[in-house]
Amino acid sequence: EQDRAPRLSVIGTGYLGATHAACMSELGFEVLGVDVDPEKIARLSRGEVPFHEPGLPELLRTHVESGRLRFTTDVAEAARWADVHFVGVGTPQKVGESGADLRYVDAALASLAAAIDRDALIVGKSTVPVGTARRLAAMVRRVRAEAGLPGEVELAWNPEFLREGFAVKDTLTPDRLVIGTDGTRAEPVLRRVYARQLAADTPWISTDLETAELVKVAANAFLATKISFINAFSEITEAVGGDIGTLADAIGHDARIGRRFLNAGVGFGGGCLPKDIRALQARVSELGLDRTMRFLAEVDDINLRRRDRVVDLAVQVLSAARDAGRGEAAAYGGKTTGSGVEVLRGARIAVLGVTFKPDSDDVRDSPALDVANRLYTAGADVRVHDPEGNANAAARFPRLDYVDSLEEAVEGAELTLLLTEWQAFREMDPAAVGALVDARLLIDGRNVLDVAAWAEHGWTVVGLGHRFDP
Ligand code: UGA
């Protein structure tokens, strides 16, 4: 009995938890996924993934069918059965505030603590403000002491760094494993759970609870800063000319800087980077360190200004085209004033992409969806197509016109916006698309199209971070 492989539970079966559960069964463990949402549990039990993630449906189905992976809404069942409880519930931004909402983590830990009647390990994976793990550890001890429950329960923190779209790969072959502990029992058990990663020489960082919590938010804050850094330079090249992609390539050759995450465009979104930089600022302010993360307010501002830029550029491009059509000398290029927005009224605009990034159906804090909605609000006739994101976007902004194909989206368009760099959009045929639109005008919000190749087919393609000269 002592030497059998640990049984694992995963509390919270959203993006992180469902992926972790399926990947842990792939590593050979028996896994029980737990969630308070009965519908989610019913779908997962049938082998269905409730969101879009390449490779995950196959993995889930295999292990659900083999019986190695099961799901339940009963946390007490997990408490009795599992040796290790991973907690991957959400920590969203509080409504109307910048801090993280910890009610789900608190509730998950409280219900676990009150139900475990044996030796066990609780391993937090959710992204939390520094200090949360130590507070939760004390709470677990208190709840258990008050209830007089048998068994030793230790709490560890093991942050998750997976990216949407690469969730399975990032979980099975992570860049590093970070394990924060405040005791001696967690580490050997987790070394056993992650034996395959250790055998593959994955860096193993064994540390305290606070460092483990901070590594996660530091990584996301750095990534967000990198994106806003290049996007700030976009504001310069948009004003004076120059090529933002070449600039990124050139500085990226310096290994200390690195080229990745220096793609200029409409900015970052999603359920992690935006809320994590806000939660970090809120947390350090609570700690009395008001100035420490103030630069992240700039990172956030630069990021949000990219959306203004796309809307301004749409106004400029349409105005210039209409003036040219009337035979007037076009004289735009400066910042568009409020009245310029008139040109958007009734304009047929195709929006390609509404998810926050490709290979995901996630529209949380999506720059693309925000831009589409702003154009609609300004009176434009916006037609949206996203390979996976239409349904989630429609749930948020039902009044936009969502269509099932690229062709329907661009048909009759006066202006086309590429806002999420799905492969299908990168590979568009300028001649075929050109035959459908009303005007061959495109704003490339992700700098993925070959401007010269498109120009050969009569297109004007304006990339973000490039000067627009009408
Ligand atoms: C991010 C981190 O990359 C993961 O390591 C982390 O685990 C995750 O958050 C999380 O905290 O759960 P994710 O939100 O899936 O992952 O997406 P990213 O690939 O980081 O992209 C974030 C946003 O930045 C996207 O909107 C993307 O379009 C944008 N981006 C990315 C750029 O605008 N430019 C770039 O060069 C790179």
Boltz pocket constraint, residues with backbone or C-beta under 6 A from the ligand:
constraints:
  - pocket:
      binder: B
      contacts: [[A, 127], [A, 160], [A, 161], [A, 162], [A, 163], [A, 164], [A, 165], [A, 220], [A, 223], [A, 227], [A, 260], [A, 261], [A, 262], [A, 263], [A, 264], [A, 265], [A, 266], [A, 267], [A, 268], [A, 269], [A, 270], [A, 271], [A, 272], [A, 273], [A, 356], [A, 357]]
      max_distance: 6.0
